[in-house]
Amino acid sequence: MPEPPISIIYCNYNNKRLISIFYFMNKKDLEVFKNRLEEMKKNIESQLGEVAEKTAHGENIYEAKFPQFGDTEDENIDEVTTFVDRLSIEENLETQLQEINLALEKIKKNKYSFCESCGEEIEGKRLEALPTARWCLQCKAKISK
């Protein structure tokens, strides 16, 4: 497997020569992440379809489905309980879908794998674990505080 393109930057700091090596994602790597994100998107949309319906307000805006179990008091309680559960699931899945769509849009604009805060490239291992990562670990730690 060919090595990804790299950029080596030399600089002096306190009379010491520092070397920074940056690995830039190549087209093949981007295609792998794009395919993975598209598969994740299909999976999320499928899960959303089970608990919610698309609204007329936008392409990726959903509303949880209200179940119809019957007319008895117990069935009505079950309907409300199920609906509340679906609201939470729908919100979580919709957030995941938005993050996936943002990552796919970044791929189109050649901005994928770069931290939204500092502009540095996000570590490959981080993107493998979380392909929708928007920040490098250092910036994410600052944001989370």
C-alpha positions as CSV (number, residue, x, y, z in Angstrom):
1,M,0.0,0.0,0.0
2,P,1.5,3.3,-1.0
3,E,2.3,5.8,1.8
4,P,0.0,8.9,1.9
5,P,1.5,12.1,0.8
6,I,3.4,13.9,3.6
7,S,4.6,17.4,4.3
8,I,7.6,17.9,6.5
9,I,8.0,21.2,8.2
10,Y,11.2,22.3,9.9
11,C,11.3,25.1,12.4
12,N,13.5,26.3,15.2
13,Y,12.2,26.7,18.8
14,N,14.4,27.7,21.7
15,N,17.5,26.9,19.6
16,K,16.1,23.4,18.9
17,R,15.2,22.1,15.5
18,L,11.7,20.7,15.5
19,I,10.2,18.6,12.8
20,S,6.5,18.2,12.2
21,I,5.3,15.6,9.8
22,F,1.8,15.9,8.4
23,Y,0.1,13.0,6.6
24,F,-2.5,14.2,4.1
25,M,-5.3,11.8,3.1
26,N,-5.1,10.6,-0.5
27,K,-8.1,10.0,-2.8
28,K,-8.2,6.3,-2.1
29,D,-8.5,7.0,1.7
30,L,-11.2,9.6,1.1
31,E,-13.1,7.1,-1.0
32,V,-12.9,4.5,1.7
33,F,-14.2,7.1,4.3
34,K,-16.9,8.3,1.9
35,N,-18.2,4.7,1.3
36,R,-18.2,4.0,5.0
37,L,-20.1,7.3,5.8
38,E,-22.6,6.5,3.0
39,E,-23.2,3.0,4.5
40,M,-23.6,4.6,8.0
41,K,-26.1,7.0,6.5
42,K,-28.2,4.2,4.9
43,N,-28.2,2.4,8.3
44,I,-29.3,5.5,10.2
45,E,-32.0,6.3,7.7
46,S,-33.3,2.8,7.9
47,Q,-33.4,3.0,11.7
48,L,-35.1,6.4,11.5
49,G,-37.8,4.9,9.2
50,E,-38.8,2.4,11.9
51,V,-39.4,5.1,14.6
52,A,-40.1,8.3,12.6
53,E,-41.4,9.8,9.4
54,K,-39.8,12.5,7.2
55,T,-41.6,15.8,7.5
56,A,-42.3,18.4,4.8
57,H,-40.1,20.9,6.5
58,G,-36.8,19.5,5.1
59,E,-34.9,16.6,3.6
60,N,-33.5,15.3,6.9
61,I,-36.1,16.4,9.4
62,Y,-38.1,13.7,11.1
63,E,-41.0,13.3,13.5
64,A,-41.4,10.3,15.8
65,K,-44.4,8.1,14.9
66,F,-47.1,7.8,17.4
67,P,-48.1,4.1,17.8
68,Q,-51.6,2.9,17.9
69,F,-52.0,-0.2,20.1
70,G,-55.7,0.1,21.0
71,D,-58.2,1.9,23.1
72,T,-57.8,0.4,26.6
73,E,-56.1,2.4,29.3
74,D,-53.1,0.0,29.4
75,E,-52.7,0.2,25.6
76,N,-52.9,4.0,25.8
77,I,-50.2,4.0,28.5
78,D,-48.0,1.8,26.3
79,E,-48.6,4.1,23.3
80,V,-47.4,7.1,25.3
81,T,-44.4,5.2,26.7
82,T,-43.4,4.0,23.3
83,F,-43.8,7.4,21.8
84,V,-41.5,9.0,24.4
85,D,-38.9,6.4,23.7
86,R,-39.2,7.0,20.0
87,L,-38.8,10.8,20.5
88,S,-35.4,10.2,22.2
89,I,-34.3,7.6,19.6
90,E,-35.4,9.9,16.7
91,E,-33.5,12.9,18.1
92,N,-30.3,10.8,18.6
93,L,-30.5,9.3,15.1
94,E,-31.3,12.6,13.5
95,T,-28.2,14.2,15.2
96,Q,-26.0,11.3,13.9
97,L,-27.5,11.7,10.4
98,Q,-26.6,15.4,10.5
99,E,-23.0,14.7,11.5
100,I,-22.7,12.1,8.7
101,N,-24.1,14.5,6.1
102,L,-21.7,17.2,7.3
103,A,-18.8,14.8,6.9
104,L,-19.9,13.8,3.4
105,E,-20.2,17.5,2.5
106,K,-16.7,18.1,3.8
107,I,-15.4,15.3,1.5
108,K,-17.0,17.1,-1.5
109,K,-15.4,20.4,-0.5
110,N,-12.0,18.8,0.2
111,K,-12.2,19.8,3.8
112,Y,-12.6,16.4,5.3
113,S,-10.1,15.3,8.0
114,F,-9.3,18.9,9.0
115,C,-10.1,20.2,12.5
116,E,-12.8,22.9,12.5
117,S,-11.1,24.7,15.3
118,C,-7.3,24.8,14.6
119,G,-7.3,23.7,10.9
120,E,-4.8,20.9,11.5
121,E,-5.4,17.4,10.1
122,I,-7.4,15.1,12.4
123,E,-5.5,12.0,13.3
124,G,-6.2,9.0,11.1
125,K,-6.9,6.7,14.1
126,R,-9.5,9.2,15.4
127,L,-11.2,9.2,12.0
128,E,-11.2,5.4,11.8
129,A,-12.9,5.3,15.2
130,L,-15.2,8.2,14.5
131,P,-15.5,9.1,10.8
132,T,-17.7,12.1,11.6
133,A,-15.1,13.7,13.9
134,R,-15.0,17.5,13.5
135,W,-12.1,18.3,15.8
136,C,-8.7,16.9,16.6
137,L,-8.3,15.4,20.0
138,Q,-6.6,18.5,21.5
139,C,-9.4,20.9,20.3
140,K,-12.1,18.4,21.3
141,A,-10.6,18.3,24.8
142,K,-10.7,22.1,25.0
143,I,-14.3,22.2,23.7
144,S,-15.5,19.6,26.2
145,K,-14.2,21.4,29.2
